[in-house]
């Protein structure tokens, strides 16, 4: 299963195969207030500001390039029709 980052209500959702080193580094580098494990889906909900760090951890532990999705803002939302 490849790792992926998706957006959900402004937060990132990390889906990846289990890797003990990845989990340990997520817990060590991202404050508990900015991350949450979702047992039902075995995914992580992480504050958007940590996206680059999470992508780097996926590369380090899984050997996979993971893209951080862009958040929609007023500047890049396009015209309102």
Residue, then its C-alpha position, 0 to 999 in steps of 0.5 A: x500500500x502506498x502512503x498518501x496525504x489527503x485533505x479533510x476539513x483543513x487537516x491532513x490525513x496520512x494513510x500508510x502501511x504500518x512502520x514502527x519508525x514512522x510512528x515513533x518519529x511522528x510522535x517525537x516530532x509532531x506535538x500531540x495537540x497537532x496529531x490524532x490517530x484514528x483507530x477505525x481507519x488506521x490513519x493519522x489526522x495531522x495539522x496542515x502546517x506539518x505537511x512537509x515534515x510528514x512527507x519527509x518522514x514518509x520518504x525516510x521510513x517508507x522510501x516513498x515520495x508523498x505530495x502535500x495537497x494544496x489548501x484552497x484559499x481565496x487567492x487560488x480559489x478562482x472566480x465565483x460564478 
